[in-house]
Amino acid sequence: QLITTKDRPNNQHSFLIHPMGCEVKVVMDPSSEVTMDLPKASAAVHFTSLITEVRKTQYLDAMSLIDSMERGKKKAAYAKWHPGVPVKGNSRIWWKYLHMYCIESRVKRKVNAWRWSNIKQHRELCREYTQLRVKEMSGKPSLNELARIKYIFDRLDIINITICEQNAKLESEKIQENASWLSYTYNWWSGKSKTNKGVADKFGLTADEKKTPYSALIPLL
């Protein structure tokens, strides 16, 4: 009885989008021949009604739902101190709850923000995150290091993450430049570089003359 049809509308409920009525006509080709000119099936859909509306009661219900969700979101941060008892007859408990809210959320939060131990812990997290990101950019980190990166990422704000990412990128580029310079120097002294051959021929360096500085450079590599 609740199903709405064209001849039997449903006035017991309020709809944002009313039930839609449509007529569908399908034409199929039963022949077995396949031709590109004639489609095998053709459908035509005709909507007889399409109604949308927002009544006053629906608007008020939607606003009440949004307001309830906002208040629930704000109350969730202080739910751990909630006494869970009625206000009437428990004024002392509720005043204590208000005191805890002011002390924990306003006073202690500002005091802890400027405590040296918290500042030091925050700097260590930023430094550790930068080092782990440099290692991730330079090679393949372990699963524990990836988990640690995610752990620190969830505890830093967007500003500190951006600064750490920039520092890690600069440090990674510096490491790559140093590695390429050492590789070039190694190839030059070992005779694997084409430039080395030209310079050696130009200055007339023999194999024994190149061997002396090359052996001194090996421990540094």
TIDO-437174 format. One record per atom (N, C-alpha, C, CB): x, y, z; residue in three letters. Coordinates in steps of 0.1 Angstrom, whole numbers, padded with zeros to 4 digits, always signed. Glycine has a CB too. Layout:
! residues N
XYZALA/...
This chain:
! residues 221
+0008-0012+0000GLN/+0000+0000+0000GLN/+0008+0013+0000GLN/-0009+0000+0012GLN/+0021+0012+0005LEU/+0030+0023+0005LEU/+0036+0026-0008LEU/+0040+0021+0016LEU/+0036+0017-0018ILE/+0042+0019-0031ILE/+0034+0029-0038ILE/+0043+0006-0039ILE/+0041+0039-0043THR/+0034+0050-0051THR/+0034+0047-0065THR/+0042+0064-0048THR/+0022+0049-0071THR/+0020+0048-0085THR/+0014+0060-0091THR/+0011+0035-0089THR/+0012+0060-0104LYS/+0007+0072-0111LYS/-0008+0074-0106LYS/+0007+0071-0126LYS/-0015+0064-0105ASP/-0029+0065-0101ASP/-0031+0065-0086ASP/-0037+0054-0107ASP/-0021+0061-0078ARG/-0022+0061-0063ARG/-0010+0068-0057ARG/-0023+0046-0058ARG/-0011+0081-0055PRO/+0000+0088-0048PRO/+0000+0085-0033PRO/-0002+0103-0050PRO/+0012+0087-0027ASN/+0015+0084-0013ASN/+0016+0097-0006ASN/+0027+0075-0011ASN/+0006+0100+0002ASN/+0005+0113+0010ASN/+0009+0111+0024ASN/-0009+0119+0009ASN/+0014+0099+0028GLN/+0017+0097+0042GLN/+0031+0100+0045GLN/+0014+0082+0045GLN/+0040+0102+0036HIS/+0054+0105+0038HIS/+0058+0118+0031HIS/+0062+0094+0033HIS/+0069+0124+0036SER/+0075+0136+0030SER/+0087+0132+0022SER/+0078+0147+0040SER/+0088+0136+0010PHE/+0099+0132+0001PHE/+0108+0144-0003PHE/+0094+0125-0011PHE/+0121+0143-0003LEU/+0130+0153-0009LEU/+0129+0151-0024LEU/+0144+0151-0004LEU/+0129+0139-0029ILE/+0127+0135-0043ILE/+0115+0126-0044ILE/+0140+0129-0049ILE/+0105+0130-0050HIS/+0093+0122-0051HIS/+0095+0109-0059HIS/+0081+0130-0056HIS/+0088+0099-0057PRO/+0089+0087-0066PRO/+0087+0091-0080PRO/+0079+0076-0062PRO/+0096+0086-0089MET/+0096+0090-0103MET/+0088+0079-0111MET/+0110+0091-0108MET/+0080+0084-0120GLY/+0072+0075-0129GLY/+0078+0076-0143GLY/+0058+0079-0129GLY/+0080+0065-0149CYS/+0085+0065-0163CYS/+0079+0054-0171CYS/+0101+0064-0162CYS/+0080+0055-0184GLU/+0076+0045-0193GLU/+0088+0041-0202GLU/+0064+0050-0202GLU/+0090+0028-0204VAL/+0101+0023-0211VAL/+0096+0015-0223VAL/+0111+0015-0202VAL/+0101+0018-0235LYS/+0097+0011-0247LYS/+0110+0005-0253LYS/+0090+0020-0257LYS/+0110-0008-0254VAL/+0122-0015-0259VAL/+0118-0022-0273VAL/+0127-0026-0249VAL/+0127-0020-0283VAL/+0125-0026-0296VAL/+0137-0035-0298VAL/+0123-0016-0307VAL/+0135-0048-0301MET/+0146-0057-0303MET/+0145-0063-0317MET/+0146-0068-0292MET/+0157-0066-0322ASP/+0157-0072-0336ASP/+0159-0087-0334ASP/+0169-0066-0344ASP/+0149-0096-0337PRO/+0151-0110-0334PRO/+0159-0118-0344PRO/+0137-0116-0333PRO/+0163-0111-0355SER/+0170-0118-0366SER/+0184-0121-0361SER/+0170-0110-0379SER/+0190-0132-0367SER/+0203-0136-0363SER/+0214-0129-0372SER/+0204-0151-0365SER/+0210-0122-0381GLU/+0220-0115-0389GLU/+0225-0102-0382GLU/+0213-0110-0403GLU/+0238-0100-0384VAL/+0245-0089-0377VAL/+0248-0078-0388VAL/+0258-0093-0370VAL/+0241-0067-0386THR/+0244-0056-0395THR/+0247-0043-0387THR/+0231-0053-0405THR/+0255-0035-0393MET/+0259-0022-0386MET/+0248-0011-0388MET/+0272-0017-0392MET/+0239-0013-0397ASP/+0229-0003-0399ASP/+0217-0004-0389ASP/+0224-0003-0413ASP/+0214-0016-0385LEU/+0202-0018-0376LEU/+0207-0023-0363LEU/+0193-0028-0383LEU/+0204-0016-0352PRO/+0208-0020-0338PRO/+0200-0032-0334PRO/+0206-0009-0328PRO/+0206-0041-0326LYS/+0199-0053-0321LYS/+0189-0049-0310LYS/+0210-0063-0315LYS/+0191-0038-0303ALA/+0181-0034-0293ALA/+0181-0019-0292ALA/+0184-0041-0279ALA/+0169-0014-0290SER/+0167+0001-0289SER/+0157+0003-0278SER/+0162+0007-0302SER/+0160+0012-0268ALA/+0151+0015-0257ALA/+0149+0030-0256ALA/+0158+0010-0244ALA/+0137+0034-0253ALA/+0133+0047-0251ALA/+0126+0049-0238ALA/+0123+0052-0263ALA/+0132+0058-0229VAL/+0127+0060-0216VAL/+0120+0074-0215VAL/+0139+0059-0205VAL/+0108+0074-0210HIS/+0100+0086-0209HIS/+0096+0088-0195HIS/+0088+0086-0219HIS/+0101+0099-0188PHE/+0097+0102-0175PHE/+0084+0110-0175PHE/+0109+0110-0167PHE/+0075+0104-0168THR/+0062+0111-0167THR/+0061+0121-0156THR/+0051+0101-0165THR/+0070+0119-0145SER/+0070+0129-0134SER/+0083+0128-0127SER/+0058+0126-0124SER/+0088+0140-0123LEU/+0101+0142-0116LEU/+0099+0154-0107LEU/+0113+0143-0126LEU/+0097+0152-0094ILE/+0094+0163-0085ILE/+0104+0163-0073ILE/+0079+0162-0080ILE/+0110+0174-0070THR/+0118+0176-0058THR/+0113+0188-0050THR/+0133+0179-0063THR/+0113+0187-0037GLU/+0108+0197-0029GLU/+0114+0196-0015GLU/+0093+0197-0028GLU/+0115+0207-0008VAL/+0120+0207+0006VAL/+0110+0215+0014VAL/+0135+0214+0007VAL/+0103+0208+0022ARG/+0093+0215+0031ARG/+0099+0221+0043ARG/+0082+0205+0035ARG/+0092+0229+0050LYS/+0097+0236+0062LYS/+0101+0226+0073LYS/+0086+0245+0068LYS/+0093+0215+0075THR/+0097+0205+0085THR/+0109+0198+0081THR/+0085+0196+0087THR/+0111+0195+0068GLN/+0123+0188+0064GLN/+0135+0197+0066GLN/+0122+0184+0049GLN/+0134+0210+0063TYR/+0145+0219+0065TYR/+0149+0220+0079TYR/+0142+0233+0059TYR/+0139+0221+0088LEU/+0142+0222+0102LEU/+0149+0209+0108LEU/+0129+0225+0110LEU/+0144+0198+0103ASP/+0150+0185+0107ASP/+0165+0184+0102ASP/+0142+0173+0101ASP/+0168+0189+0090ALA/+0181+0189+0085ALA/+0190+0198+0093ALA/+0182+0193+0070ALA/+0185+0210+0097MET/+0193+0219+0105MET/+0195+0214+0119MET/+0186+0233+0106MET/+0185+0207+0125SER/+0187+0201+0138SER/+0197+0190+0138SER/+0173+0195+0143SER/+0197+0182+0127LEU/+0207+0171+0126LEU/+0222+0177+0125LEU/+0204+0163+0113LEU/+0223+0188+0117ILE/+0237+0194+0116ILE/+0241+0200+0129ILE/+0236+0205+0105ILE/+0232+0206+0136ASP/+0235+0212+0149ASP/+0238+0201+0159ASP/+0223+0220+0154ASP/+0231+0190+0159SER/+0234+0179+0168SER/+0248+0173+0166SER/+0223+0168+0167SER/+0252+0172+0153MET/+0265+0166+0150MET/+0276+0176+0154MET/+0265+0163+0135MET/+0274+0189+0152GLU/+0284+0199+0157GLU/+0286+0198+0172GLU/+0280+0213+0152GLU/+0275+0197+0179ARG/+0276+0197+0194ARG/+0282+0184+0198ARG/+0262+0199+0200ARG/+0279+0173+0192GLY/+0285+0160+0195GLY/+0300+0160+0193GLY/+0279+0149+0188GLY/+0304+0167+0182LYS/+0318+0168+0179LYS/+0326+0176+0189LYS/+0321+0174+0165LYS/+0320+0187+0194LYS/+0326+0195+0205LYS/+0326+0188+0218LYS/+0319+0209+0206LYS/+0316+0180+0221LYS/+0315+0173+0234LYS/+0324+0161+0234LYS/+0301+0169+0237LYS/+0328+0156+0223ALA/+0337+0144+0223ALA/+0350+0147+0229ALA/+0338+0139+0208ALA/+0355+0159+0227ALA/+0369+0163+0232ALA/+0369+0163+0248ALA/+0373+0176+0227ALA/+0357+0165+0254TYR/+0357+0166+0269TYR/+0348+0154+0275TYR/+0351+0179+0273TYR/+0346+0144+0267ALA/+0338+0133+0272ALA/+0345+0125+0283ALA/+0334+0123+0260ALA/+0358+0125+0283LYS/+0365+0118+0294LYS/+0363+0124+0308LYS/+0380+0117+0291LYS/+0359+0136+0309TRP/+0357+0143+0322TRP/+0342+0143+0325TRP/+0363+0156+0322TRP/+0334+0139+0316HIS/+0319+0140+0318HIS/+0315+0132+0330HIS/+0311+0136+0305HIS/+0307+0138+0340PRO/+0304+0130+0352PRO/+0294+0119+0349PRO/+0298+0139+0362PRO/+0285+0121+0339GLY/+0275+0110+0336GLY/+0264+0110+0346GLY/+0282+0097+0336GLY/+0261+0121+0353VAL/+0250+0121+0362VAL/+0241+0133+0359VAL/+0255+0122+0377VAL/+0229+0134+0363PRO/+0220+0145+0360PRO/+0225+0158+0367PRO/+0206+0143+0365PRO/+0222+0169+0361VAL/+0226+0182+0367VAL/+0219+0185+0380VAL/+0224+0193+0357VAL/+0207+0182+0381LYS/+0199+0184+0393LYS/+0204+0175+0404LYS/+0184+0182+0390LYS/+0207+0181+0416GLY/+0212+0174+0427GLY/+0226+0170+0427GLY/+0204+0162+0429GLY/+0234+0174+0416ASN/+0248+0170+0416ASN/+0256+0182+0411ASN/+0250+0159+0406ASN/+0253+0194+0417SER/+0259+0206+0413SER/+0274+0206+0416SER/+0253+0218+0420SER/+0278+0200+0427ARG/+0292+0199+0431ARG/+0300+0191+0421ARG/+0294+0192+0445ARG/+0295+0180+0416ILE/+0302+0172+0406ILE/+0303+0180+0393ILE/+0294+0159+0403ILE/+0293+0187+0389TRP/+0293+0194+0376TRP/+0302+0206+0377TRP/+0279+0199+0373TRP/+0303+0213+0389TRP/+0313+0224+0390TRP/+0327+0218+0389TRP/+0311+0231+0404TRP/+0330+0206+0394LYS/+0343+0200+0393LYS/+0346+0197+0379LYS/+0343+0187+0402LYS/+0335+0192+0371TYR/+0337+0190+0357TYR/+0341+0202+0350TYR/+0324+0184+0351TYR/+0335+0214+0353LEU/+0338+0227+0346LEU/+0352+0231+0350LEU/+0328+0237+0351LEU/+0356+0228+0362HIS/+0369+0232+0367HIS/+0380+0224+0359HIS/+0371+0230+0382HIS/+0377+0211+0357MET/+0387+0202+0350MET/+0387+0207+0335MET/+0382+0188+0351MET/+0376+0210+0330TYR/+0376+0215+0316TYR/+0385+0227+0314TYR/+0362+0218+0311TYR/+0383+0237+0323CYS/+0391+0249+0322CYS/+0406+0247+0324CYS/+0386+0260+0332CYS/+0409+0239+0334ILE/+0423+0236+0338ILE/+0430+0228+0327ILE/+0425+0229+0351ILE/+0424+0217+0322GLU/+0430+0208+0313GLU/+0431+0214+0299GLU/+0423+0195+0313GLU/+0420+0220+0294SER/+0419+0224+0280SER/+0425+0238+0278SER/+0405+0224+0276SER/+0426+0246+0288ARG/+0431+0260+0286ARG/+0444+0263+0293ARG/+0421+0270+0290ARG/+0444+0261+0306VAL/+0456+0264+0314VAL/+0468+0255+0311VAL/+0453+0264+0329VAL/+0466+0242+0313LYS/+0477+0232+0312LYS/+0481+0231+0297LYS/+0472+0219+0317LYS/+0472+0233+0288ARG/+0477+0232+0274ARG/+0486+0243+0270ARG/+0464+0232+0265ARG/+0484+0255+0275LYS/+0493+0266+0272LYS/+0506+0265+0280LYS/+0486+0280+0275LYS/+0505+0260+0292VAL/+0517+0258+0300VAL/+0526+0248+0294VAL/+0514+0255+0315VAL/+0520+0236+0290ASN/+0528+0225+0284ASN/+0534+0229+0271ASN/+0519+0213+0283ASN/+0527+0238+0264ALA/+0533+0242+0251ALA/+0546+0248+0252ALA/+0523+0251+0243ALA/+0549+0255+0263TRP/+0562+0263+0264TRP/+0571+0256+0274TRP/+0559+0277+0269TRP/+0568+0243+0278ARG/+0577+0236+0286ARG/+0589+0231+0278ARG/+0569+0224+0293ARG/+0601+0232+0284TRP/+0613+0228+0277TRP/+0613+0213+0272TRP/+0625+0231+0285TRP/+0608+0204+0281SER/+0608+0190+0277SER/+0599+0188+0265SER/+0603+0182+0289SER/+0588+0194+0264ASN/+0579+0193+0252ASN/+0585+0199+0240ASN/+0565+0199+0255ASN/+0592+0210+0242ILE/+0599+0216+0230ILE/+0610+0207+0225ILE/+0604+0230+0234ILE/+0617+0201+0234LYS/+0628+0192+0230LYS/+0623+0180+0223LYS/+0636+0188+0243LYS/+0612+0174+0229GLN/+0605+0163+0223GLN/+0600+0166+0209GLN/+0594+0157+0231GLN/+0595+0178+0207HIS/+0590+0182+0194HIS/+0601+0183+0184HIS/+0582+0195+0195HIS/+0612+0189+0188ARG/+0624+0191+0179ARG/+0630+0177+0175ARG/+0634+0200+0185ARG/+0630+0168+0185GLU/+0635+0155+0182GLU/+0627+0147+0172GLU/+0637+0146+0195GLU/+0613+0149+0173LEU/+0604+0143+0163LEU/+0607+0148+0149LEU/+0590+0145+0168LEU/+0608+0162+0149CYS/+0611+0168+0135CYS/+0624+0163+0130CYS/+0611+0183+0137CYS/+0634+0162+0138ARG/+0647+0158+0133ARG/+0647+0143+0129ARG/+0658+0160+0144ARG/+0640+0135+0136GLU/+0639+0121+0133GLU/+0631+0119+0120GLU/+0632+0113+0144GLU/+0620+0127+0118TYR/+0612+0126+0106TYR/+0620+0130+0094TYR/+0599+0135+0107TYR/+0628+0141+0095THR/+0637+0145+0084THR/+0647+0134+0080THR/+0644+0158+0088THR/+0653+0128+0090GLN/+0663+0118+0087GLN/+0657+0105+0081GLN/+0670+0113+0100GLN/+0645+0102+0085LEU/+0638+0090+0079LEU/+0634+0093+0065LEU/+0626+0086+0088LEU/+0629+0105+0063ARG/+0625+0109+0049ARG/+0637+0109+0040ARG/+0618+0122+0049ARG/+0648+0114+0045VAL/+0661+0114+0036VAL/+0664+0100+0033VAL/+0672+0121+0044VAL/+0663+0091+0042LYS/+0666+0077+0040LYS/+0656+0071+0030LYS/+0666+0068+0053LYS/+0644+0075+0031GLU/+0634+0070+0022GLU/+0636+0075+0007GLU/+0620+0073+0026GLU/+0640+0087+0006MET/+0643+0093-0007MET/+0656+0087-0013MET/+0644+0108-0006MET/+0665+0083-0005SER/+0678+0078-0010SER/+0678+0063-0013SER/+0689+0082+0000SER/+0670+0056-0006GLY/+0670+0041-0008GLY/+0657+0035-0004GLY/+0681+0035+0000GLY/+0657+0023+0000LYS/+0645+0015+0004LYS/+0645+0013+0019LYS/+0645+0002-0003LYS/+0636+0021+0026PRO/+0636+0019+0041PRO/+0629+0006+0045PRO/+0629+0031+0047PRO/+0631+0002+0057SER/+0624-0010+0062SER/+0610-0007+0066SER/+0632-0015+0074SER/+0602-0017+0069LEU/+0588-0016+0073LEU/+0587-0008+0086LEU/+0581-0030+0074LEU/+0596-0011+0095ASN/+0596-0004+0108ASN/+0598+0011+0106ASN/+0606-0009+0118ASN/+0607+0015+0097GLU/+0609+0029+0094GLU/+0598+0036+0087GLU/+0622+0031+0086GLU/+0591+0028+0078LEU/+0579+0034+0072LEU/+0568+0036+0082LEU/+0574+0025+0061LEU/+0566+0026+0092ALA/+0556+0028+0102ALA/+0560+0039+0111ALA/+0555+0015+0110ALA/+0573+0041+0114ARG/+0577+0053+0122ARG/+0574+0066+0115ARG/+0592+0052+0126ARG/+0576+0067+0102ILE/+0573+0079+0095ILE/+0558+0082+0096ILE/+0577+0077+0080ILE/+0550+0072+0094LYS/+0535+0075+0095LYS/+0532+0079+0109LYS/+0528+0062+0091LYS/+0538+0073+0119TYR/+0535+0076+0133TYR/+0539+0091+0136TYR/+0543+0067+0143TYR/+0550+0095+0132ILE/+0554+0109+0134ILE/+0546+0119+0125ILE/+0569+0112+0131ILE/+0542+0115+0113PHE/+0534+0123+0104PHE/+0521+0126+0111PHE/+0532+0116+0091PHE/+0515+0117+0118ASP/+0502+0119+0124ASP/+0502+0128+0136ASP/+0496+0105+0128ASP/+0514+0131+0141ARG/+0516+0139+0153ARG/+0521+0153+0151ARG/+0524+0132+0163ARG/+0525+0156+0138LEU/+0530+0169+0135LEU/+0520+0177+0127LEU/+0543+0168+0127LEU/+0520+0190+0128ASP/+0511+0198+0121ASP/+0516+0200+0107ASP/+0508+0211+0128ASP/+0508+0206+0098ILE/+0511+0207+0084ILE/+0523+0217+0082ILE/+0499+0213+0076ILE/+0525+0227+0091ILE/+0536+0236+0089ILE/+0550+0229+0091ILE/+0535+0248+0098ILE/+0550+0221+0102ASN/+0563+0214+0106ASN/+0566+0203+0095ASN/+0562+0208+0120ASN/+0555+0197+0090ILE/+0557+0186+0080ILE/+0563+0192+0067ILE/+0544+0179+0077ILE/+0558+0204+0064THR/+0563+0211+0052THR/+0577+0214+0053THR/+0554+0223+0048THR/+0581+0220+0065ILE/+0595+0224+0067ILE/+0604+0211+0067ILE/+0596+0231+0080ILE/+0600+0201+0073CYS/+0608+0188+0074CYS/+0609+0182+0060CYS/+0602+0178+0083CYS/+0599+0183+0052GLU/+0599+0178+0038GLU/+0609+0185+0030GLU/+0585+0178+0032GLU/+0609+0199+0031GLN/+0619+0207+0024GLN/+0633+0204+0028GLN/+0615+0222+0025GLN/+0635+0203+0041ASN/+0649+0200+0046ASN/+0653+0186+0041ASN/+0649+0200+0061ASN/+0644+0176+0041ALA/+0648+0163+0037ALA/+0651+0163+0022ALA/+0636+0153+0040ALA/+0644+0171+0014LYS/+0647+0171+0000LYS/+0660+0177-0003LYS/+0636+0179-0007LYS/+0663+0188+0004LEU/+0677+0194+0002LEU/+0688+0185+0007LEU/+0677+0208+0010LEU/+0686+0178+0018GLU/+0696+0169+0023GLU/+0698+0157+0013GLU/+0692+0164+0036GLU/+0687+0152+0007SER/+0688+0141-0002SER/+0695+0146-0015SER/+0674+0136-0006SER/+0692+0158-0020GLU/+0699+0163-0032GLU/+0714+0164-0029GLU/+0693+0176-0036GLU/+0718+0169-0017LYS/+0732+0171-0013LYS/+0739+0157-0013LYS/+0733+0178+0000LYS/+0732+0147-0008ILE/+0738+0134-0007ILE/+0740+0128-0021ILE/+0730+0124+0001ILE/+0731+0130-0030GLN/+0732+0126-0044GLN/+0743+0133-0051GLN/+0719+0128-0052GLN/+0745+0146-0049GLU/+0756+0153-0055GLU/+0769+0148-0050GLU/+0754+0168-0052GLU/+0771+0146-0037ASN/+0783+0141-0032ASN/+0786+0127-0037ASN/+0783+0140-0016ASN/+0776+0119-0038ALA/+0778+0105-0044ALA/+0782+0106-0058ALA/+0765+0097-0042ALA/+0776+0114-0066SER/+0780+0115-0080SER/+0794+0121-0082SER/+0770+0124-0088SER/+0798+0130-0073TRP/+0812+0136-0073TRP/+0822+0125-0070TRP/+0813+0148-0064TRP/+0819+0117-0059LEU/+0829+0106-0056LEU/+0830+0096-0067LEU/+0824+0100-0042LEU/+0818+0093-0073SER/+0818+0083-0084SER/+0826+0088-0096SER/+0804+0080-0088SER/+0824+0101-0099TYR/+0832+0107-0110TYR/+0847+0107-0107TYR/+0827+0121-0113TYR/+0851+0110-0094THR/+0865+0110-0090THR/+0871+0096-0091THR/+0867+0116-0077THR/+0863+0087-0086TYR/+0867+0073-0086TYR/+0870+0068-0100TYR/+0857+0063-0079TYR/+0860+0071-0110ASN/+0862+0067-0123ASN/+0873+0074-0130ASN/+0849+0069-0131ASN/+0876+0086-0126TRP/+0886+0094-0133TRP/+0900+0088-0129TRP/+0886+0109-0128TRP/+0902+0085-0116TRP/+0915+0080-0112TRP/+0917+0065-0116TRP/+0917+0082-0097TRP/+0906+0058-0117SER/+0907+0044-0121SER/+0908+0042-0136SER/+0895+0036-0116SER/+0907+0053-0144GLY/+0908+0052-0158GLY/+0895+0047-0165GLY/+0919+0042-0161GLY/+0884+0047-0158LYS/+0871+0043-0165LYS/+0864+0054-0171LYS/+0862+0036-0154LYS/+0868+0066-0169SER/+0862+0078-0175SER/+0869+0082-0188SER/+0862+0090-0165SER/+0861+0086-0197LYS/+0866+0091-0210LYS/+0874+0104-0208LYS/+0855+0093-0221LYS/+0869+0112-0199THR/+0876+0124-0196THR/+0890+0122-0190THR/+0868+0133-0187THR/+0891+0111-0182ASN/+0903+0108-0176ASN/+0914+0104-0186ASN/+0902+0096-0166ASN/+0910+0097-0197LYS/+0919+0093-0207LYS/+0925+0105-0214LYS/+0913+0084-0217LYS/+0916+0115-0217GLY/+0920+0127-0224GLY/+0930+0135-0216GLY/+0909+0135-0228GLY/+0926+0136-0202VAL/+0935+0144-0194VAL/+0948+0137-0192VAL/+0928+0146-0180VAL/+0948+0124-0190ALA/+0961+0116-0189ALA/+0969+0118-0201ALA/+0958+0101-0186ALA/+0964+0117-0213ASP/+0972+0119-0225ASP/+0977+0133-0226ASP/+0963+0115-0237ASP/+0969+0143-0221LYS/+0973+0157-0223LYS/+0985+0160-0214LYS/+0961+0166-0219LYS/+0984+0155-0201PHE/+0995+0158-0192PHE/+1006+0147-0191PHE/+0989+0159-0178PHE/+1004+0136-0199GLY/+1014+0126-0200GLY/+1015+0118-0187GLY/+1027+0132-0204GLY/+1004+0115-0180LEU/+1005+0107-0168LEU/+1006+0092-0171LEU/+0992+0109-0159LEU/+1015+0086-0165THR/+1017+0071-0166THR/+1008+0064-0157THR/+1032+0067-0165THR/+1008+0050-0158ALA/+0999+0042-0149ALA/+1004+0043-0135ALA/+0999+0028-0154ALA/+1018+0043-0133ASP/+1023+0044-0120ASP/+1020+0057-0113ASP/+1038+0041-0120ASP/+1020+0068-0121GLU/+1017+0081-0115GLU/+1003+0082-0111GLU/+1021+0092-0126GLU/+0994+0076-0119LYS/+0980+0076-0115LYS/+0977+0067-0103LYS/+0971+0072-0127LYS/+0985+0057-0101LYS/+0982+0047-0091LYS/+0984+0053-0077LYS/+0991+0035-0093LYS/+0994+0062-0076THR/+0997+0067-0062THR/+0985+0075-0056THR/+1010+0076-0063THR/+0980+0085-0063PRO/+0969+0093-0058PRO/+0956+0084-0057PRO/+0966+0105-0066PRO/+0955+0074-0066TYR/+0943+0066-0066TYR/+0943+0057-0053TYR/+0943+0057-0078TYR/+0954+0051-0050SER/+0955+0043-0037SER/+0952+0051-0025SER/+0968+0036-0036SER/+0956+0064-0025ALA/+0953+0073-0014ALA/+0938+0077-0013ALA/+0961+0086-0015ALA/+0931+0076-0024LEU/+0917+0080-0024LEU/+0908+0069-0021LEU/+0914+0085-0038LEU/+0913+0056-0022ILE/+0905+0044-0019ILE/+0899+0044-0005ILE/+0913+0032-0021ILE/+0907+0047+0006PRO/+0901+0047+0019PRO/+0889+0057+0021PRO/+0911+0049+0030PRO/+0890+0068+0014LEU/+0880+0079+0015LEU/+0867+0075+0009LEU/+0885+0092+0009LEU/+0867+0066-0001LEU/+0855+0061-0008LEU/+0848+0051+0001LEU/+0858+0055-0021LEU/
